[in-house]
C-alpha cells in the first residue's frame, strides 16, 4: 500500500472510531492528512503552526482536548513509523 493510502486509511479509521468529532475537528484531520501526504512526516510543533493555525490560533491545542491530542500524536507516529 502506498504512503498516501496508508495515511488516508489511518485518518479515516480514526474518524470512524470518533463519531462525535465536530466539523472543525474533521477539517483539522483533513489538513493533517494532506500535510502528512505532502511532507511524509510531522513534528509535534508543526501542529501549532500554519496551516493548522488557520483553523484556530493555537492550532491543535485549540481544537482537541489533551487526551485527543495524545491519540492524534500516537496516530501520526504509527503512520510515519
C-alpha positions in Angstrom: 0.0 0.0 0.0 1.3 3.5 -0.9 2.1 6.0 1.8 -0.8 8.3 0.8 -3.2 5.3 1.0 -1.8 4.4 4.5 -2.3 8.0 5.7 -5.8 8.3 4.3 -6.9 4.9 5.7 -5.4 5.7 9.1 -7.1 9.1 9.3 -10.4 7.6 8.1 -10.2 4.9 10.7 -9.5 7.4 13.4 -12.6 9.4 12.3 -14.7 6.3 12.3 -13.6 5.5 15.9 -14.6 9.0 17.0 -18.1 9.6 15.7 -18.6 12.7 17.9 -15.9 14.8 16.1 -17.0 18.4 15.2 -16.8 19.8 11.7 -13.8 21.8 12.9 -12.1 18.7 14.2 -12.8 16.9 10.9 -11.3 19.9 9.0 -8.2 19.7 11.1 -7.8 15.9 10.4 -8.2 16.6 6.7 -5.4 19.2 6.9 -3.3 16.7 8.9 -3.9 14.0 6.2 -2.8 16.4 3.4 0.2 17.6 5.4 1.4 14.1 6.1 1.0 13.0 2.4 2.8 16.2 1.2 5.7 16.2 3.7 6.0 12.5 4.6 6.1 13.2 8.3 5.2 15.6 11.0 6.7 17.0 14.2 4.7 17.8 17.3 5.5 21.5 16.9 4.0 21.6 13.3 0.6 21.1 14.9 0.6 24.5 16.4 1.9 26.3 13.3 0.5 27.0 9.8 -1.5 25.5 8.2 -3.1 24.3 11.4 -3.4 27.8 12.9 -5.8 28.7 10.1 -8.5 26.7 11.9 -7.5 28.0 15.4 -4.8 30.4 16.5 -3.5 27.7 18.9 -3.5 25.0 16.3 -4.3 21.5 17.6 -4.5 22.8 21.2 -7.5 25.0 20.4 -9.4 22.2 18.7 -8.8 19.0 20.6 -8.6 18.0 24.3 -5.2 16.9 25.7 -6.4 13.3 25.6 -7.4 13.6 21.9 -4.1 15.3 21.1 -2.2 12.3 22.7 -4.3 10.0 20.5 -3.6 12.0 17.4 0.2 12.1 18.1 0.2 8.3 18.6 -1.7 8.0 15.3 0.9 10.1 13.4 3.8 8.2 15.0 2.2 4.9 13.8 1.7 6.3 10.3 5.2 7.6 9.8 6.9 4.7 11.6 
